[in-house]
């Protein structure tokens, strides 16, 4: 990969899994209050990321998650691309029962943005079993 290519992709090999200590269902809520990345115009962008994770056989090692997010500081991403890259990497590495990402991007040029991806949605291969996102307020 050439150096210019490195600015466009993530390295999911940074993410490490640990064995799930329980066979019972539970959720893990993770908050990343300072996700930083380079915006499409080469300027720094900032977002708050919330991950709701329902583990299966393995779960997230948090130290590796921190290192994974650190790599984005010098990589160029649009909001939409970054949310989808993070989602894909988490799904591919951990194969959870379910994962939900909510990314709240700080205002730039007077516009802020909130993106949500949920593996339960049929457009993401889910079965729309939970529908806990229906009726949620759009207020932040």
C-alpha positions as CSV (number, residue, x, y, z in Angstrom):
1,X,0.0,0.0,0.0
2,X,1.4,3.4,-0.9
3,X,1.5,6.2,1.6
4,X,-1.3,8.0,-0.1
5,X,-3.5,4.9,0.2
6,X,-2.9,4.6,3.9
7,X,-4.8,7.8,4.4
8,X,-8.0,6.2,3.0
9,X,-8.3,2.9,4.8
10,X,-8.4,1.5,8.3
11,X,-6.2,-1.3,9.8
12,X,-8.7,-3.7,11.5
13,X,-5.8,-6.0,12.5
14,X,-5.3,-3.6,15.5
15,X,-8.6,-4.8,17.0
16,X,-8.2,-7.7,19.4
17,X,-10.9,-10.1,20.7
18,X,-11.1,-11.7,24.1
19,X,-13.2,-14.7,24.9
20,X,-16.7,-13.8,26.0
21,X,-16.8,-14.8,29.7
22,X,-20.5,-15.5,29.6
23,X,-22.8,-17.5,27.4
24,X,-25.8,-15.4,28.7
25,X,-26.9,-12.3,26.8
26,X,-25.7,-8.9,27.8
27,X,-24.9,-5.6,26.2
28,X,-21.7,-3.4,26.4
29,X,-22.0,0.3,26.0
30,X,-18.9,2.1,24.9
31,X,-18.5,5.8,24.5
32,X,-15.6,7.4,22.6
33,X,-15.9,11.1,23.5
34,X,-13.1,12.3,21.3
35,X,-13.0,10.5,18.0
36,X,-10.7,12.6,15.8
37,X,-10.0,12.2,12.1
38,X,-9.0,14.2,9.1
39,X,-11.9,15.5,7.2
40,X,-12.2,15.5,3.4
41,X,-10.7,19.0,3.1
42,X,-7.6,18.0,5.2
43,X,-8.9,19.7,8.3
44,X,-9.4,18.0,11.7
45,X,-12.8,16.7,12.5
46,X,-14.2,15.5,15.8
47,X,-17.1,13.2,16.7
48,X,-18.5,11.4,19.7
49,X,-19.1,7.7,19.0
50,X,-21.4,5.4,21.0
51,X,-21.2,1.7,20.5
52,X,-23.8,-0.7,21.8
53,X,-22.3,-4.2,21.5
54,X,-24.0,-7.6,22.1
55,X,-21.2,-10.2,22.2
56,X,-21.3,-13.7,20.9
57,X,-18.2,-15.9,21.2
58,X,-15.8,-13.0,21.7
59,X,-15.9,-9.5,23.0
60,X,-13.8,-6.3,22.5
61,X,-10.5,-5.8,24.1
62,X,-10.8,-2.1,25.0
63,X,-7.1,-1.2,24.8
64,X,-7.0,-2.4,21.2
65,X,-10.2,-0.4,20.5
66,X,-8.5,2.8,21.7
67,X,-5.5,2.1,19.5
68,X,-7.8,1.3,16.6
69,X,-9.5,4.7,16.9
70,X,-6.1,6.5,17.3
71,X,-5.2,5.5,13.8
72,X,-7.9,7.8,12.3
73,X,-6.2,11.0,13.4
74,X,-4.2,11.2,10.2
75,X,-6.6,9.5,7.8
76,X,-9.0,11.2,5.5
77,X,-12.6,10.2,5.9
78,X,-16.1,11.7,5.2
79,X,-18.5,11.2,8.2
80,X,-20.5,8.6,6.3
81,X,-17.5,6.6,5.2
82,X,-15.9,6.6,8.6
83,X,-19.1,5.3,10.3
84,X,-19.4,2.5,7.7
85,X,-15.7,1.5,8.0
86,X,-15.9,1.3,11.8
87,X,-19.1,-0.8,11.5
88,X,-17.6,-3.2,9.0
89,X,-14.4,-3.6,11.0
90,X,-16.3,-4.4,14.2
91,X,-18.6,-6.8,12.5
92,X,-15.8,-8.6,10.7
93,X,-13.5,-8.9,13.7
94,X,-16.0,-9.7,16.5
95,X,-19.1,-11.2,14.7
96,X,-21.4,-10.0,17.5
97,X,-25.1,-10.9,18.0
98,X,-25.8,-7.2,17.3
99,X,-23.9,-3.9,17.2
100,X,-25.3,-0.4,17.0
101,X,-23.1,2.7,16.3
102,X,-24.2,6.3,16.8
103,X,-21.7,8.9,15.6
104,X,-22.4,12.6,16.5
105,X,-20.1,14.8,14.5
106,X,-19.2,18.3,15.8
107,X,-20.4,21.3,13.8
108,X,-18.2,22.4,10.9
109,X,-19.4,25.3,8.8
110,X,-22.5,25.6,10.9
111,X,-23.7,22.0,10.2
112,X,-23.5,19.0,12.6
113,X,-24.4,15.5,11.8
114,X,-25.6,12.3,13.5
115,X,-25.2,8.9,11.9
116,X,-26.6,5.6,13.1
117,X,-25.9,2.1,11.9
118,X,-27.5,-1.0,13.4
119,X,-26.8,-4.7,12.4
120,X,-30.5,-5.4,13.3
121,X,-31.7,-3.5,10.2
122,X,-32.7,-5.6,7.3
123,X,-30.6,-3.4,4.9
124,X,-27.6,-4.5,7.0
125,X,-28.5,-8.2,6.9
126,X,-30.5,-8.1,10.2
127,X,-34.0,-9.4,10.8
128,X,-35.4,-6.2,12.4
129,X,-36.2,-8.2,15.5
130,X,-35.7,-5.5,18.1
131,X,-37.1,-2.3,16.6
132,X,-35.9,-0.4,19.6
133,X,-34.9,2.4,17.4
134,X,-38.5,3.1,16.3
135,X,-40.1,6.0,18.0
136,X,-36.8,7.4,19.3
137,X,-36.6,11.2,19.4
138,X,-34.3,12.8,16.9
139,X,-33.3,15.4,19.5
140,X,-29.8,15.1,20.7
